């Protein structure tokens, strides 16, 4: 079930997924067309992601939008796929 708490965690979930892929903030920010500082603020929850940005991130990370709400289960699923 989704609630407002899910929305509050998107930034930290994006950071988790970005670091799992060993990507720098600067590189991801360039792909989104924003500054590194803006991405940092988004990951810290000071600024919200737009749907358009989440779509771009999903394409960049090669994942579904669902992974921004529950990245741990997503990474577990991906780990089992590679076995």
C-alpha positions in Angstrom: 0.0 0.0 0.0 1.3 3.5 -0.8 0.9 6.5 1.3 2.6 9.9 1.8 5.5 8.3 3.5 6.4 6.6 0.2 6.7 10.0 -1.4 9.0 11.2 1.4 11.4 8.3 0.8 11.9 8.7 -3.0 15.0 10.9 -2.7 16.8 8.5 -0.4 15.7 5.6 -2.6 17.1 7.3 -5.7 20.4 7.9 -3.8 20.4 4.2 -2.8 19.9 3.0 -6.4 22.4 5.5 -7.7 25.1 4.4 -5.3 24.3 0.7 -6.0 25.1 1.5 -9.7 28.3 3.4 -8.7 27.1 6.6 -10.4 28.1 10.0 -9.3 25.6 12.7 -8.6 27.2 14.9 -11.3 26.7 12.2 -14.0 23.0 11.6 -13.0 22.3 15.3 -12.8 23.7 15.8 -16.3 21.4 13.1 -17.6 18.4 14.8 -15.9 19.4 18.2 -17.2 19.8 19.6 -13.6 22.7 20.7 -11.5 24.4 18.4 -9.1 23.3 20.7 -6.2 19.7 20.3 -7.3 20.0 16.5 -7.4 21.6 16.6 -3.9 18.6 18.6 -2.6 16.2 16.1 -4.3 18.0 13.1 -2.7 17.9 14.8 0.7 14.2 15.5 0.4 14.4 19.3 0.2 13.1 19.3 -3.3 10.6 16.8 -4.9 11.1 14.8 -8.0 8.8 15.4 -11.0 7.2 12.4 -12.7 9.3 13.3 -15.8 12.5 13.1 -13.8 11.5 9.8 -12.3 10.8 8.4 -15.8 14.2 9.6 -16.9 15.8 8.0 -13.8 13.9 4.7 -14.4 15.4 4.6 -18.0 18.8 5.5 -16.7 18.8 2.9 -14.0 17.0 0.4 -16.3 14.2 -0.2 -13.7 10.5 0.2 -13.2 9.1 3.2 -11.4 8.2 0.8 -8.6 11.8 0.6 -7.6 11.8 4.2 -6.3 9.2 3.2 -3.7 10.8 0.0 -2.6 14.4 -0.3 -3.8 15.5 -3.1 -1.5 13.0 -5.6 -2.9 13.9 -4.4 -6.4 17.6 -5.1 -5.8 16.8 -8.5 -4.3 14.7 -9.4 -7.4 17.5 -8.3 -9.7 20.0 -10.3 -7.7 17.9 -13.5 -8.2 17.6 -12.7 -11.9 21.4 -12.8 -12.4 21.9 -16.2 -10.7 
